Amino acid sequence: MIQTAKRIANVEEYYFSRKLAEVRGLDTPELRVINLGIGSPDQAPSSNTIDALIASAKLPTSHGYQNYKGIPALRKGIADFYKNIYNVSLDSETMILPLMGSKEGIMHISMAFVNEGDEVLIPDPGYPTYSSVANLVGAKLRPYALREELNWGIDIDALKKSDLSKVKLMWINFPHMPTGRTASKEELKELVDLARKHQFLIVNDNPYSLILNESPMSILSIEGADEVALELNSLSKSHNMAGWRIGWVAGRKEYIDATLRVKSNMDSGMFMPMQQAAAEALKNGKQWFDELNKMYGDRKKVAKQILDVLGCTYADKQSGLFVWAKASDAIVDVEKWNDEILYGTKVFITPGLIFGEAGKRYIRISLCSTVEALTEALNRIKKFLNEKSAAGKHAAVKA
């Protein structure tokens, strides 16, 4: 057996890659598993997006290698999107790099900027890939707390008091996953000022800003951000295009060029029809997003009912595709409880511990299932809890 590289010693298989195989094993024709775990939109992209894909795919000229920087129409579409949504002006030629999903950008940016031994600030709770990639490039992880008592805001005062001299990169993610927390302009300004003072790169991972969020914001709108900040974004969540793997990184030309030096050695460009379809998707208007958010709002009402039945507490105002909730103090082991629900009802809910130490008392419900599926999950859980309660009372009587 050839030994694996040391760099993967501290990197585990992605939680959903492993757990969903277990979940699929519970699926039977008699009782299907209801997956309320992963944030994969279940609706189609806009019709103009699909039409553009089909039209381009029929052209014989659409199937060759593409420019590593993406086609001009896509970069212009992203620039127009940033101007319309965030009031941020980007040079489409030099300040935008399309990606095969923003997830690959986490790796490319880390490889372009982080040396072995550099410190990387990782949110806790936060997206697990930030930690995994930091381990892969040999960085030292520096978790920073998002505190419940601050409504899951960053404890910026604690960061200011800490030694940041070895920090090279800071990951932030607003609207935040998993908590649904949005950041104010003032908070982002404090973070940008901190990065400028200590000369580290700050990257905002921003795929949720159009989902149940009244005030979309880009870190690139903050004064001074161009000196120290990049932003990742994608069409996965906001445009129902998760499987298409289309995202981008935006920011200062020199930082984009550095990221391109890595990316251009990793792939040979994105399929032309998908780029042209993405350019069309970026033209979706207010009505399209209003209808999308109405759907998610309806689903969220049922998700909250599920959490109420489970005895969880949660903040009413959460943006993004999930509802983040705290388990009752009566639950000793949240992960074990989570599995009891899964095996007792065939309803999968994500345990918060996968997002870091601060998530151990929490669970997360995805809004990427229909109202009907969520209602079915609610009914199964009610039945399971009632039967469990009745069994407990019966055991107590016998005793």
Backbone hydrogen bonds in HBPLUS format (Angstrom, degrees):
<---DONOR---> <-ACCEPTOR-->    atom                        ^
c    i                          cat <-CA-CA->   ^        H-A-AA   ^      H-
h    n   atom  resd res      DA  || num        DHA   H-A  angle D-A-AA Bond
n    s   type  num  typ     dist DA aas  dist angle  dist       angle   num
A0008-ILE N   A0005-ALA O   3.25 MM   3  6.04 162.7  2.28 118.9 122.6     1
A0009-ALA N   A0006-LYS O   3.02 MM   3  5.30 166.5  2.03 115.3 119.2     2
A0011-VAL N   A0008-ILE O   3.13 MM   3  4.88 165.8  2.15 103.7 106.6     3
A0017-SER N   A0014-TYR O   2.92 MM   3  5.28 125.3  2.23 109.3 124.4     4
A0018-ARG N   A0014-TYR O   3.19 MM   4  6.57 151.7  2.28 155.6 164.0     5
A0018-ARG N   A0015-TYR O   3.12 MM   3  5.34 120.5  2.49  99.7 113.5     6
A0019-LYS N   A0015-TYR O   2.73 MM   4  5.87 178.9  1.73 166.8 167.2     7
A0020-LEU N   A0016-PHE O   3.06 MM   4  5.43 156.5  2.11 127.0 134.3     8
A0022-GLU N   A0019-LYS O   2.98 MM   3  5.14 117.6  2.38  99.5 114.7     9
A0023-VAL N   A0019-LYS O   2.88 MM   4  6.25 155.6  1.94 150.6 158.5    10
A0024-ARG N   A0020-LEU O   2.84 MM   4  5.97 160.2  1.88 143.0 147.9    11
A0025-GLY N   A0021-ALA O   3.22 MM   4  6.38 139.7  2.39 135.1 144.8    12
A0025-GLY N   A0022-GLU O   3.15 MM   3  5.17 126.6  2.45  94.3 108.1    13
A0026-LEU N   A0023-VAL O   3.00 MM   3  5.46 156.4  2.06 112.0 119.4    14
A0027-ASP N   A0024-ARG O   3.11 MM   3  5.30 156.2  2.16 106.4 113.9    15
A0034-ILE N   A0346-LYS O   2.87 MM 312  6.32 161.2  1.90 157.9 162.8    16
A0348-PHE N   A0034-ILE O   2.92 MM 314  6.26 162.3  1.95 155.8 161.3    17
A0036-LEU N   A0348-PHE O   2.79 MM 312  5.45 145.2  1.91 144.6 155.7    18
A0366-SER N   A0036-LEU O   2.87 MM 330  4.98 162.9  1.90 130.7 134.3    19
A0049-THR N   A0046-SER O   3.01 MM   3  5.33 132.5  2.25 104.5 117.4    20
A0050-ILE N   A0046-SER O   3.32 MM   4  6.79 156.0  2.38 151.6 157.0    21
A0051-ASP N   A0047-SER O   2.90 MM   4  6.10 163.1  1.92 154.6 159.9    22
A0052-ALA N   A0048-ASN O   3.07 MM   4  6.09 154.3  2.14 135.6 141.8    23
A0053-LEU N   A0049-THR O   3.12 MM   4  6.40 152.1  2.20 143.9 151.4    24
A0054-ILE N   A0050-ILE O   3.01 MM   4  6.29 163.8  2.04 155.2 158.3    25
A0055-ALA N   A0051-ASP O   2.97 MM   4  6.13 168.4  1.98 152.6 156.0    26
A0056-SER N   A0052-ALA O   3.05 MM   4  6.10 162.9  2.08 145.5 150.1    27
A0057-ALA N   A0053-LEU O   2.93 MM   4  6.03 155.6  1.99 146.9 154.4    28
A0058-LYS N   A0054-ILE O   3.23 MM   4  6.40 134.6  2.45 145.0 154.2    29
A0059-LEU N   A0056-SER O   3.08 MM   3  5.51 159.5  2.13 112.1 118.6    30
A0062-SER N   A0059-LEU O   3.13 MM   3  5.60 167.3  2.15 120.7 122.5    31
A0070-GLY N   A0067-ASN O   3.07 MM   3  5.30 166.3  2.09 112.2 115.9    32
A0074-LEU N   A0071-ILE O   3.12 MM   3  5.55 128.2  2.41 109.7 121.6    33
A0075-ARG N   A0071-ILE O   3.23 MM   4  6.59 167.1  2.24 158.3 161.5    34
A0076-LYS N   A0072-PRO O   2.84 MM   4  5.97 159.0  1.88 152.9 159.1    35
A0077-GLY N   A0073-ALA O   2.93 MM   4  6.00 148.6  2.03 134.4 143.5    36
A0078-ILE N   A0074-LEU O   2.93 MM   4  6.23 152.6  2.00 151.4 158.0    37
A0079-ALA N   A0075-ARG O   2.95 MM   4  6.22 158.3  2.00 145.0 151.3    38
A0080-ASP N   A0076-LYS O   2.84 MM   4  6.08 161.7  1.87 154.0 158.6    39
A0081-PHE N   A0077-GLY O   2.93 MM   4  6.05 152.5  2.00 140.4 148.6    40
A0082-TYR N   A0078-ILE O   2.91 MM   4  6.20 157.1  1.96 151.6 156.8    41
A0083-LYS N   A0079-ALA O   3.05 MM   4  6.31 150.5  2.14 144.5 152.6    42
A0084-ASN N   A0080-ASP O   2.87 MM   4  6.08 164.3  1.90 153.7 157.9    43
A0085-ILE N   A0081-PHE O   2.85 MM   4  5.85 165.4  1.87 154.5 158.7    44
A0086-TYR N   A0082-TYR O   2.97 MM   4  5.22 143.3  2.10 123.0 134.5    45
A0088-VAL N   A0082-TYR O   3.13 MM   6  5.43 173.4  2.14 121.1 123.1    46
A0087-ASN N   A0083-LYS O   3.12 MM   4  4.26 131.4  2.37 107.4 115.5    47
A0095-MET N   A0091-ASP O   2.85 MM   4  5.30 160.8  1.89 160.0 161.3    48
A0251-GLY N   A0095-MET O   3.00 MM 156  5.15 154.2  2.06 138.1 143.9    49
A0097-LEU N   A0249-VAL O   2.94 MM 152  5.37 157.9  1.99 159.9 165.7    50
A0249-VAL N   A0097-LEU O   3.02 MM 152  5.37 151.8  2.10 137.9 145.5    51
A0099-LEU N   A0247-GLY O   2.71 MM 148  4.84 168.8  1.72 122.7 122.5    52
A0247-GLY N   A0099-LEU O   2.93 MM 148  4.84 167.1  1.95 137.0 136.0    53
A0105-GLY N   A0102-SER O   2.89 MM   3  5.00 127.9  2.17  98.7 113.9    54
A0106-ILE N   A0103-LYS O   3.14 MM   3  5.46 138.5  2.32 103.3 113.4    55
A0108-HIS N   A0104-GLU O   2.94 MM   4  6.26 169.7  1.95 155.7 158.6    56
A0109-ILE N   A0105-GLY O   2.86 MM   4  5.80 170.9  1.87 149.4 152.3    57
A0110-SER N   A0106-ILE O   3.22 MM   4  6.16 156.6  2.27 133.1 140.1    58
A0111-MET N   A0107-MET O   2.88 MM   4  6.08 161.4  1.91 156.8 161.8    59
A0112-ALA N   A0108-HIS O   2.94 MM   4  6.07 143.5  2.08 142.1 152.5    60
A0113-PHE N   A0109-ILE O   3.05 MM   4  6.17 138.5  2.23 147.6 156.8    61
A0114-VAL N   A0110-SER O   2.88 MM   4  5.26 158.5  1.92 143.8 149.1    62
A0118-ASP N   A0115-ASN O   3.00 MM   3  5.51 164.2  2.03 132.7 137.0    63
A0117-GLY N   A0138-GLY O   2.84 MM  21  6.13 158.4  1.88 137.6 141.9    64
A0140-LYS N   A0118-ASP O   2.76 MM  22  5.92 168.0  1.77 151.7 155.8    65
A0119-GLU N   A0166-LYS O   2.96 MM  47  5.63 166.1  1.98 150.5 145.8    66
A0168-LYS N   A0119-GLU O   2.86 MM  49  5.82 167.7  1.88 160.6 157.6    67
A0120-VAL N   A0140-LYS O   2.95 MM  20  6.20 155.2  2.01 160.5 161.9    68
A0142-ARG N   A0120-VAL O   2.83 MM  22  5.67 153.5  1.90 161.6 152.8    69
A0121-LEU N   A0169-LEU O   2.86 MM  48  6.30 158.2  1.91 156.4 159.2    70
A0171-TRP N   A0121-LEU O   3.00 MM  50  6.12 175.2  2.00 160.8 160.0    71
A0122-ILE N   A0142-ARG O   3.06 MM  20  5.92 155.2  2.12 122.0 128.2    72
A0144-TYR N   A0122-ILE O   2.82 MM  22  5.97 152.4  1.89 153.4 155.0    73
A0124-ASP N   A0144-TYR O   2.91 MM  20  5.83 137.2  2.09 171.6 164.9    74
A0146-LEU N   A0124-ASP O   3.02 MM  22  5.95 155.8  2.08 147.4 142.3    75
A0126-GLY N   A0355-PHE O   2.76 MM 229  4.98 147.9  1.86 130.9 141.0    76
A0130-TYR N   A0127-TYR O   3.23 MM   3  6.13 154.7  2.30 126.8 131.0    77
A0131-SER N   A0128-PRO O   3.13 MM   3  5.60 122.7  2.47 109.8 121.4    78
A0132-SER N   A0128-PRO O   3.14 MM   4  6.45 165.1  2.16 152.3 156.9    79
A0133-VAL N   A0129-THR O   2.93 MM   4  5.94 170.5  1.94 151.6 153.5    80
A0134-ALA N   A0130-TYR O   3.13 MM   4  6.22 155.2  2.20 138.8 146.1    81
A0135-ASN N   A0131-SER O   2.96 MM   4  6.23 155.7  2.02 151.8 157.8    82
A0136-LEU N   A0132-SER O   2.98 MM   4  6.28 151.5  2.07 143.5 151.9    83
A0137-VAL N   A0133-VAL O   3.06 MM   4  6.36 146.0  2.17 151.6 158.8    84
A0139-ALA N   A0134-ALA O   2.90 MM   5  5.17 156.2  1.95 164.9 158.1    85
A0138-GLY N   A0135-ASN O   3.09 MM   3  5.10 159.1  2.13 104.2 110.0    86
A0147-ARG N   A0153-GLY O   3.08 MM   6  5.92 143.1  2.22 168.2 157.6    87
A0150-LEU N   A0147-ARG O   2.99 MM   3  5.19 146.9  2.10 102.6 113.0    88
A0152-TRP N   A0147-ARG O   2.65 MM   5  4.63 137.7  1.83 137.5 140.9    89
A0151-ASN N   A0148-GLU O   2.94 MM   3  4.96 145.6  2.06 116.6 115.5    90
A0153-GLY N   A0150-LEU O   3.04 MM   3  5.11 135.5  2.25  97.4 109.8    91
A0156-ILE N   A0154-ILE O   2.89 MM   2  5.47 123.0  2.22 109.8  93.0    92
A0159-LEU N   A0155-ASP O   3.23 MM   4  6.64 153.2  2.30 145.5 153.2    93
A0160-LYS N   A0156-ILE O   2.91 MM   4  6.20 157.0  1.96 152.3 158.3    94
A0161-LYS N   A0157-ASP O   3.14 MM   4  6.39 141.8  2.30 142.4 151.8    95
A0162-SER N   A0159-LEU O   3.08 MM   3  5.18 149.0  2.18 101.9 111.4    96
A0167-VAL N   A0164-LEU O   3.20 MM   3  5.29 163.5  2.23 107.5 112.5    97
A0201-LEU N   A0168-LYS O   2.94 MM  33  6.10 164.2  1.97 140.7 135.9    98
A0170-MET N   A0201-LEU O   2.77 MM  31  6.25 144.6  1.89 156.9 166.1    99
A0203-VAL N   A0170-MET O   2.89 MM  33  6.24 166.4  1.91 171.1 173.8   100
A0172-ILE N   A0203-VAL O   2.91 MM  31  6.07 167.7  1.93 161.0 158.3   101
A0205-ASP N   A0172-ILE O   2.89 MM  33  6.28 159.5  1.94 141.7 146.1   102
A0176-HIS N   A0181-ARG O   2.71 MM   5  5.04 168.6  1.72 149.3 151.5   103
A0180-GLY N   A0176-HIS O   2.74 MM   4  4.97 144.6  1.86 139.7 145.9   104
A0319-SER N   A0180-GLY O   2.89 MM 139  4.51 175.6  1.89 124.6 124.0   105
A0188-LEU N   A0184-SER O   3.12 MM   4  6.44 166.3  2.13 153.7 156.7   106
A0189-LYS N   A0185-LYS O   2.91 MM   4  6.09 150.5  2.00 143.7 152.4   107
A0190-GLU N   A0186-GLU O   3.01 MM   4  6.29 154.4  2.08 146.6 152.6   108
A0191-LEU N   A0187-GLU O   3.09 MM   4  6.42 154.2  2.15 148.1 155.0   109
A0192-VAL N   A0188-LEU O   2.89 MM   4  6.15 159.9  1.93 151.4 156.9   110
A0193-ASP N   A0189-LYS O   2.89 MM   4  6.07 162.6  1.92 151.1 156.1   111
A0194-LEU N   A0190-GLU O   2.96 MM   4  6.14 147.7  2.06 139.7 148.7   112
A0195-ALA N   A0191-LEU O   2.94 MM   4  6.23 157.3  1.99 149.9 155.4   113
A0196-ARG N   A0192-VAL O   2.91 MM   4  6.17 154.4  1.97 150.2 157.5   114
A0197-LYS N   A0193-ASP O   2.93 MM   4  6.10 156.0  1.98 144.2 150.8   115
A0198-HIS N   A0194-LEU O   3.03 MM   4  6.24 158.0  2.08 149.3 154.4   116
A0199-GLN N   A0195-ALA O   2.71 MM   4  5.40 111.8  2.18 136.5 150.5   117
A0200-PHE N   A0195-ALA O   3.18 MM   5  5.14 150.6  2.27 129.7 138.6   118
A0202-ILE N   A0228-VAL O   2.88 MM  26  6.15 165.6  1.90 161.1 165.9   119
A0230-LEU N   A0202-ILE O   3.04 MM  28  6.50 149.4  2.14 149.4 157.0   120
A0204-ASN N   A0230-LEU O   3.06 MM  26  6.54 157.2  2.11 153.8 153.5   121
A0232-LEU N   A0204-ASN O   2.87 MM  28  6.20 157.4  1.92 149.6 157.2   122
A0206-ASN N   A0232-LEU O   2.84 MM  26  5.80 167.3  1.86 143.7 147.7   123
A0211-ILE N   A0208-TYR O   3.10 MM   3  5.49 169.0  2.11 119.8 123.2   124
A0320-GLY N   A0211-ILE O   2.91 MM 109  4.85 169.0  1.92 140.2 140.1   125
A0221-SER N   A0218-SER O   3.07 MM   3  5.57 166.0  2.09 113.5 117.6   126
A0222-ILE N   A0219-ILE O   3.09 MM   3  5.57 165.8  2.11 115.2 119.4   127
A0225-ALA N   A0222-ILE O   3.04 MM   3  5.47 164.0  2.06 134.1 136.0   128
A0227-GLU N   A0224-GLY O   3.18 MM   3  5.81 155.1  2.24 114.9 121.3   129
A0228-VAL N   A0225-ALA O   3.03 MM   3  5.50 136.0  2.23 111.8 122.6   130
A0229-ALA N   A0225-ALA O   2.77 MM   4  5.15 141.4  1.92 175.0 166.6   131
A0231-GLU N   A0250-ALA O   2.97 MM  19  5.29 150.9  2.06 149.4 156.2   132
A0250-ALA N   A0231-GLU O   2.85 MM  19  5.29 152.8  1.93 146.2 155.3   133
A0233-ASN N   A0248-TRP O   3.02 MM  15  5.57 152.3  2.10 156.5 159.2   134
A0248-TRP N   A0233-ASN O   2.92 MM  15  5.57 147.4  2.03 155.0 151.0   135
A0235-LEU N   A0246-ILE O   3.07 MM  11  5.99 166.9  2.09 167.5 164.1   136
A0239-HIS N   A0235-LEU O   3.14 MM   4  5.03 145.0  2.27 123.6 129.9   137
A0241-MET N   A0236-SER O   3.09 MM   5  4.31 135.5  2.29 110.5 121.2   138
A0244-TRP N   A0241-MET O   3.08 MM   3  5.30 146.5  2.19 106.0 116.2   139
A0255-TYR N   A0252-ARG O   3.06 MM   3  5.43 122.7  2.40 106.9 120.9   140
A0256-ILE N   A0252-ARG O   2.96 MM   4  6.26 155.3  2.03 156.4 164.5   141
A0257-ASP N   A0253-LYS O   2.82 MM   4  6.05 161.3  1.86 157.8 163.0   142
A0258-ALA N   A0254-GLU O   3.11 MM   4  6.26 151.0  2.19 136.5 143.7   143
A0259-THR N   A0255-TYR O   3.10 MM   4  6.31 156.3  2.16 142.4 148.3   144
A0260-LEU N   A0256-ILE O   2.88 MM   4  6.11 152.7  1.95 149.7 157.8   145
A0261-ARG N   A0257-ASP O   3.08 MM   4  6.34 141.8  2.23 142.2 151.2   146
A0262-VAL N   A0259-THR O   3.15 MM   3  5.43 133.3  2.38 102.0 113.4   147
A0263-LYS N   A0259-THR O   2.97 MM   4  6.27 175.0  1.97 156.9 157.2   148
A0264-SER N   A0260-LEU O   2.84 MM   4  5.70 168.6  1.86 151.5 154.0   149
A0265-ASN N   A0262-VAL O   3.01 MM   3  5.60 155.6  2.07 116.1 123.9   150
A0266-MET N   A0263-LYS O   2.81 MM   3  5.07 164.1  1.84 116.4 121.0   151
A0274-MET N   A0271-PHE O   3.03 MM   3  5.56 125.7  2.33 113.7 127.2   152
A0275-GLN N   A0271-PHE O   3.18 MM   4  6.55 151.2  2.27 150.6 159.2   153
A0275-GLN N   A0272-MET O   3.00 MM   3  5.13 118.5  2.39 101.0 116.6   154
A0276-GLN N   A0272-MET O   2.98 MM   4  6.32 159.8  2.03 159.7 165.5   155
A0277-ALA N   A0273-PRO O   2.89 MM   4  6.03 153.1  1.96 142.5 150.4   156
A0278-ALA N   A0274-MET O   2.86 MM   4  5.97 151.7  1.94 141.5 149.4   157
A0279-ALA N   A0275-GLN O   2.99 MM   4  6.28 150.2  2.08 144.2 151.8   158
A0280-GLU N   A0276-GLN O   3.22 MM   4  6.54 144.8  2.36 137.3 145.9   159
A0280-GLU N   A0277-ALA O   3.09 MM   3  5.08 121.3  2.45  93.7 108.4   160
A0281-ALA N   A0277-ALA O   2.87 MM   4  6.22 154.9  1.94 148.9 156.6   161
A0282-LEU N   A0278-ALA O   3.01 MM   4  6.25 150.0  2.11 149.7 156.0   162
A0283-LYS N   A0280-GLU O   2.91 MM   3  5.37 159.2  1.95 113.7 120.6   163
A0284-ASN N   A0281-ALA O   3.01 MM   3  5.58 169.1  2.02 120.5 123.1   164
A0288-TRP N   A0285-GLY O   3.14 MM   3  5.59 122.6  2.49 107.6 120.2   165
A0289-PHE N   A0285-GLY O   3.40 MM   4  6.82 159.0  2.44 151.2 156.4   166
A0290-ASP N   A0286-LYS O   2.80 MM   4  6.01 153.7  1.87 154.8 163.5   167
A0291-GLU N   A0287-GLN O   3.00 MM   4  6.21 160.6  2.04 150.8 154.4   168
A0292-LEU N   A0288-TRP O   3.07 MM   4  6.30 153.8  2.14 141.5 149.3   169
A0293-ASN N   A0289-PHE O   2.88 MM   4  6.03 165.0  1.91 151.3 154.6   170
A0294-LYS N   A0290-ASP O   2.91 MM   4  6.07 142.6  2.05 141.2 151.8   171
A0295-MET N   A0291-GLU O   3.11 MM   4  6.33 156.2  2.17 144.4 149.5   172
A0296-TYR N   A0292-LEU O   3.07 MM   4  6.47 160.4  2.11 147.7 152.8   173
A0297-GLY N   A0293-ASN O   2.82 MM   4  5.91 149.5  1.91 140.4 149.3   174
A0298-ASP N   A0294-LYS O   3.03 MM   4  6.29 155.0  2.09 148.1 153.3   175
A0299-ARG N   A0295-MET O   3.08 MM   4  6.39 157.1  2.14 148.8 155.2   176
A0300-LYS N   A0296-TYR O   2.86 MM   4  6.02 149.0  1.96 144.6 153.5   177
A0301-LYS N   A0297-GLY O   3.31 MM   4  6.60 143.9  2.45 142.4 149.5   178
A0302-VAL N   A0299-ARG O   3.12 MM   3  5.42 121.1  2.48 101.9 115.2   179
A0303-ALA N   A0299-ARG O   2.96 MM   4  6.29 159.7  2.00 153.1 159.7   180
A0304-LYS N   A0300-LYS O   2.93 MM   4  6.14 154.2  2.00 148.7 154.3   181
A0305-GLN N   A0301-LYS O   3.23 MM   4  6.51 143.0  2.37 133.2 142.9   182
A0305-GLN N   A0302-VAL O   3.00 MM   3  4.93 118.1  2.40  92.8 108.8   183
A0306-ILE N   A0302-VAL O   3.00 MM   4  6.41 150.3  2.09 150.5 158.3   184
A0307-LEU N   A0303-ALA O   3.07 MM   4  6.43 157.2  2.13 146.9 152.6   185
A0308-ASP N   A0304-LYS O   2.83 MM   4  6.08 149.7  1.92 146.2 154.9   186
A0309-VAL N   A0305-GLN O   3.00 MM   4  6.24 161.1  2.03 149.7 153.6   187
A0310-LEU N   A0306-ILE O   3.04 MM   4  6.30 146.8  2.15 143.6 153.2   188
A0312-CYS N   A0307-LEU O   2.90 MM   5  5.21 164.2  1.93 159.3 155.3   189
A0311-GLY N   A0308-ASP O   2.98 MM   3  5.06 155.0  2.05 102.9 110.8   190
A0313-THR N   A0326-LYS O   2.98 MM  13  5.20 151.8  2.07 139.9 148.0   191
A0326-LYS N   A0313-THR O   2.73 MM  13  5.20 159.1  1.78 159.4 162.6   192
A0367-LEU N   A0321-LEU O   2.81 MM  46  5.41 147.9  1.91 165.9 159.7   193
A0323-VAL N   A0365-ILE O   2.84 MM  42  5.23 143.6  1.97 143.2 154.9   194
A0365-ILE N   A0323-VAL O   2.97 MM  42  5.23 163.3  1.99 147.5 151.0   195
A0325-ALA N   A0363-ILE O   3.00 MM  38  5.51 168.6  2.01 161.2 162.2   196
A0363-ILE N   A0325-ALA O   2.87 MM  38  5.51 152.6  1.94 155.6 164.3   197
A0327-ALA N   A0361-ARG O   2.79 MM  34  5.74 169.9  1.80 162.1 165.7   198
A0331-ILE N   A0328-SER O   2.99 MM   3  5.63 163.7  2.01 117.9 122.9   199
A0337-TRP N   A0333-ASP O   2.95 MM   4  6.16 160.1  1.99 152.3 158.6   200
A0338-ASN N   A0334-VAL O   2.79 MM   4  5.95 152.2  1.87 145.5 153.5   201
A0339-ASP N   A0335-GLU O   3.01 MM   4  6.35 151.7  2.09 145.5 152.3   202
A0340-GLU N   A0336-LYS O   2.92 MM   4  6.24 144.4  2.05 143.7 154.4   203
A0341-ILE N   A0337-TRP O   3.04 MM   4  6.38 152.8  2.12 149.1 155.2   204
A0342-LEU N   A0338-ASN O   3.02 MM   4  6.34 157.4  2.07 143.4 150.0   205
A0343-TYR N   A0339-ASP O   2.85 MM   4  6.03 173.8  1.86 156.2 156.6   206
A0344-GLY N   A0340-GLU O   2.83 MM   4  5.71 138.7  2.00 137.1 148.9   207
A0345-THR N   A0341-ILE O   2.86 MM   4  5.67 138.7  2.03 145.0 151.9   208
A0346-LYS N   A0342-LEU O   2.70 MM   4  4.72 139.5  1.86 131.4 140.7   209
A0350-THR N   A0364-ARG O   3.22 MM  14  5.15 138.6  2.40 167.2 155.4   210
A0364-ARG N   A0350-THR O   2.84 MM  14  5.15 150.3  1.93 150.9 156.8   211
A0352-GLY N   A0362-TYR O   2.72 MM  10  4.65 155.5  1.78 136.3 130.1   212
A0355-PHE N   A0352-GLY O   3.01 MM   3  5.71 165.0  2.03 122.1 127.0   213
A0356-GLY N   A0353-LEU O   3.17 MM   3  5.41 168.5  2.18 112.2 114.1   214
A0359-GLY N   A0356-GLY O   2.94 MM   3  5.48 159.6  1.99 116.5 123.3   215
A0360-LYS N   A0357-GLU O   3.41 MM   3  5.81 169.6  2.42 118.6 118.1   216
A0362-TYR N   A0359-GLY O   3.02 MM   3  5.27 160.5  2.06 122.8 123.6   217
A0374-LEU N   A0370-THR O   2.91 MM   4  6.20 163.9  1.94 155.0 159.6   218
A0375-THR N   A0371-VAL O   2.82 MM   4  5.96 152.8  1.90 145.6 153.5   219
A0376-GLU N   A0372-GLU O   2.94 MM   4  6.16 153.3  2.01 144.3 151.5   220
A0377-ALA N   A0373-ALA O   2.90 MM   4  6.18 153.5  1.97 145.8 153.3   221
A0378-LEU N   A0374-LEU O   2.87 MM   4  6.14 154.9  1.93 145.7 152.7   222
A0379-ASN N   A0375-THR O   2.97 MM   4  6.26 158.3  2.02 149.0 153.8   223
A0380-ARG N   A0376-GLU O   2.94 MM   4  6.19 157.5  1.99 149.7 155.9   224
A0381-ILE N   A0377-ALA O   2.97 MM   4  6.16 163.1  1.99 152.8 157.2   225
A0382-LYS N   A0378-LEU O   2.95 MM   4  6.17 159.6  1.99 149.9 155.8   226
A0383-LYS N   A0379-ASN O   3.01 MM   4  6.17 164.3  2.03 147.4 151.4   227
A0384-PHE N   A0380-ARG O   2.88 MM   4  6.11 161.2  1.92 149.9 155.5   228
A0385-LEU N   A0381-ILE O   2.90 MM   4  6.08 166.4  1.92 154.8 157.7   229
A0386-ASN N   A0382-LYS O   2.91 MM   4  6.08 156.3  1.97 149.0 156.1   230
A0387-GLU N   A0383-LYS O   2.93 MM   4  6.10 161.9  1.96 152.1 156.7   231
A0388-LYS N   A0384-PHE O   2.93 MM   4  6.08 152.7  2.01 144.5 152.7   232
A0389-SER N   A0385-LEU O   2.88 MM   4  6.01 154.5  1.94 143.5 150.5   233
A0390-ALA N   A0386-ASN O   2.89 MM   4  6.10 159.8  1.93 147.7 153.3   234
A0391-ALA N   A0387-GLU O   2.91 MM   4  6.05 156.0  1.97 144.0 150.6   235
A0392-GLY N   A0388-LYS O   2.97 MM   4  6.17 148.7  2.07 141.1 149.6   236
A0393-LYS N   A0389-SER O   2.96 MM   4  6.28 155.0  2.03 149.3 155.7   237
A0394-HIS N   A0390-ALA O   2.93 MM   4  6.13 154.6  1.99 146.2 153.6   238
A0395-ALA N   A0391-ALA O   2.95 MM   4  6.14 157.1  2.00 144.5 150.4   239
A0396-ALA N   A0392-GLY O   3.00 MM   4  6.19 149.8  2.09 141.6 149.9   240
A0397-VAL N   A0393-LYS O   2.98 MM   4  6.23 152.4  2.05 146.7 153.4   241
A0398-LYS N   A0394-HIS O   3.04 MM   4  6.30 161.6  2.08 150.3 154.9   242
A0399-ALA N   A0395-ALA O   3.01 MM   4  6.20 148.2  2.12 140.8 149.5   243
